[in-house]
Amino acid sequence: MSGLVLAGGGHSHALVLHRWAMQPSKRPRGLITVVSRTSRALYSGMVPGLIAGIYQRDQASVDLRDLADQACVALVVAEITGLDIQNQQLQLDQRPALTYERLSLNLGAETSISPAITAGLVPIKPLEPALAFLSNQDEQMNTKAFEAEPFQVVGSGLAAVETVLALRQRWPRRPLVLRLRPGCLHPVLIRALENAEVQINETSEHEQTEQCQTTAGLLCTGSKAPHWLADSDLPCCPNSGRIRTEMSLQVIGYPKLFAAGDCAVMDAHARAPSGVWAVRAAKPLARNLEAACAGRPLRRWRPQRQALQLLGGFQDGEPEAWALRGKRILGPHPLLWRWKTAIDKRFIAMFQRSRSMNSSAAMPCRGCAAKLPAAPLESALQQAGITTLGTNPEDAAVLPLNPAVGTTPVLQSVDGFPALVSDPWLNGRLTALHACSDLWACGARVLAAQAVVTLPQTNESTQETLLAQTLAGIRSALNPQGAKLIGGHTLEARDGLAQPPLSRGVQVALSVSGQAVETFWPKSGLQPGDRLLLSRPLGTGVLFAAAMTGAAPAACLDLALEQMGTSQHHLLEQLLDLQTEHPNAIHAATDITGFGLLGHLGEMLRNPGLKVVLNGPDTPALPGALSLLEKGYASSLAPANRRAWSLLDNGSVHLQLVDIDPGSKTNQAMLELLVDPQTCGPLLISVEPDIAQKLRSKAQSPWTEIGNVQLR
Ligand SMILES: Cc1cc2nc3c(=O)[nH]c(=O)nc-3n(C[C@H](O)[C@H](O)[C@H](O)COP(=O)(O)OP(=O)(O)OC[C@H]3O[C@@H](n4cnc5c(N)ncnc54)[C@H](O)[C@@H]3O)c2cc1C
């Protein structure tokens, strides 16, 4: 077993991470991992403003990936599905369980749904699907039916009031109904709802059943802790499912388990589930996690009896707020809203680091951007007497087998890099997909792989966890293509004690072997008239360079990682199918990796009688990449890769700008995109125009035509 696992990226854990980012000496030693189903954790205080449309998602979220990076803690983005207390394992969806030595739970809650209320309504918690449901509703906003069809909110508490008032701001003319149990709301709030033209429908649960069936709506009917907590045999409250804790925030009877926020309740001082208490629990939780990991005595925390709550609302389009403490209520008043806004913005601003591009320039990039530049590589190969490997490179080598064994080429390649991400499973998967792509680019199926995994110098149990996760990640990439991990070696790094997060100290290299199905696709088989097709957008290099200073938008990194983690072996199969119909359909192919599109295009252009015309504006970029390049962000490998711009000067590649001003920032960003190093980058193929047309016209085709080949 190893390390501390923080399950859930709730308010308490976000603040614990913030404390360790600001005061690294307080962070416990060893492997620390935070697991969350999303990389962005919504801040509850701003949720009504988000529903009302006055905040965007990023303004109301904590970027957990960046926060974990700052705190030197590993982030695993995954759905937790269960807890195996006996084996000290947190079970995850579609990937192996995580072992822990100590576990802290801050998972929030889900809307409790009474069977009496129809299943047709969408629960407000978890928030992400509820927000997606509201966005779907928005799509019908300009239709007549939308303004006629009432939308209902079911619930008798403050969350229901805040939600329905925020919806009034979002949809000024749509009929809104609040269904609640009789006598639950303060008359002040009832008046505010009436002023906002919300129809109040006080009904019994039984009556609600029939009325709820008719229209779309949200359920704000209280909350309960995730069901799998009770299934794991932890001591939970029978109704709410919240985990019962001591005043130290340790789970009763489980000294190595801690819990805080809505998913937990302290036996001695029970408080209602609320973001305020999740925030207040953060400091005592952090202190006790630090003490427990260091073997020091824990402290008891006695929460205040009551907390002030600020409830946001809207009147005639203007924001206002109420202050509530116990049964007392003050407001509504615009000044209270300004106070609430100031508190909320201060909370979110705490997590945003001040950005400096210089610090990104000083930090060498990881992933495939950690490759040696082309110039020293070529020079070293020359000195070693193997010049052809530099001047005539293929993506994979054909093994010099005895022809008697068979005529189909057997191919081999090797690739690897220092961990790009702090999640060892994902890192294993990305490295394996990146290595396999060398074989796919030659028209070969991957059959087997061997891995060399270098682990950081740390205790054995942490090394065991890191290795197990890494190998599982590698296998997750190999198994679906029918390839096997047939061997390998492990090493322990000898560059001193590893820095946190320890998972970033893992280095994986894979040798992959496979067999070309018919013919080996060469890099340099370009023919005049060919079209160049790219299988996915560029930009991973700059996104991960900017991520080192927190400048890459979280949603853009999510999309980049989703693309990188998607295997391209299906594309190989598609091309092989095409080849059975049209032999020699693929004239040339490669994959875009460390040297960027232009660098690899240069390797394809070995025939001096040919040139490539690139359609600059058609070259696809990952969301966020071009704007970061425009701002001056770049991978640390980019300066060396810019050597390939000489292809533009010597006429080997002609870049069509269409309507882009040559002196503009847009043009400069495009030039930078062409030399951006890629991890798990696209395949690039050169094919006849009718084959290109065939590939592009397929449903959901990933191929983009980025240029063509011409005689010089
Ligand atoms: C409309 C609305 C408005 C509200 N307004 C306020 C307010 O103004 N002030 C206030 O104090 N409270 C408010 N609340 C209540 C507040 O949202 C919660 O009390 C608060 O978010 C609880 O914080 P937490 O840290 O316990 O968990 P959460 O903030 O819910 O965070 C839990 C985290 O764990 C992650 N997670 C959960 N399950 C899993 C899983 N299985 N696998 C992986 N990750 C998981 C989630 O993605 C989430 O990031 C509001 C609630 C609603 C519905």
The ligand as an ORCA input file, in Angstrom:
! r2SCAN-3c Opt
* xyz 0 1
  C     -28.112     25.171     -6.812
  C     -27.263     25.065     -5.591
  C     -26.755     26.200     -5.014
  C     -25.969     26.132     -3.870
  N     -25.497     27.287     -3.339
  C     -24.736     27.223     -2.238
  C     -24.213     28.409     -1.654
  O     -24.436     29.509     -2.155
  N     -23.453     28.291     -0.537
  C     -23.183     27.078      0.037
  O     -22.503     27.025      1.058
  N     -23.678     25.947     -0.480
  C     -24.437     25.983     -1.594
  N     -24.936     24.826     -2.117
  C     -24.580     23.542     -1.506
  C     -23.220     23.145     -2.005
  O     -23.248     22.910     -3.388
  C     -22.666     21.913     -1.337
  O     -22.969     21.915     -0.004
  C     -21.149     21.895     -1.505
  O     -20.825     21.879     -2.868
  C     -20.551     20.701     -0.823
  O     -19.178     20.775     -0.979
  P     -18.283     19.496     -0.921
  O     -16.888     19.977     -0.857
  O     -18.741     18.587      0.135
  O     -18.551     18.732     -2.296
  P     -18.707     19.214     -3.780
  O     -18.492     20.669     -3.940
  O     -19.996     18.672     -4.285
  O     -17.505     18.483     -4.507
  C     -17.420     17.094     -4.622
  C     -16.431     16.777     -5.706
  O     -16.204     15.384     -5.766
  C     -16.341     14.925     -7.091
  N     -16.956     13.593     -7.061
  C     -18.117     13.244     -6.497
  N     -18.357     11.940     -6.689
  C     -17.324     11.459     -7.388
  C     -17.007     10.181     -7.912
  N     -17.798      9.124     -7.732
  N     -15.872     10.031     -8.601
  C     -15.047     11.080     -8.793
  N     -15.301     12.314     -8.323
  C     -16.425     12.506     -7.630
  C     -17.258     15.923     -7.769
  O     -17.019     15.955     -9.159
  C     -16.905     17.215     -7.076
  O     -15.856     17.881     -7.739
  C     -25.707     24.881     -3.265
  C     -26.220     23.718     -3.858
  C     -26.978     23.801     -5.012
  C     -27.526     22.550     -5.613
*
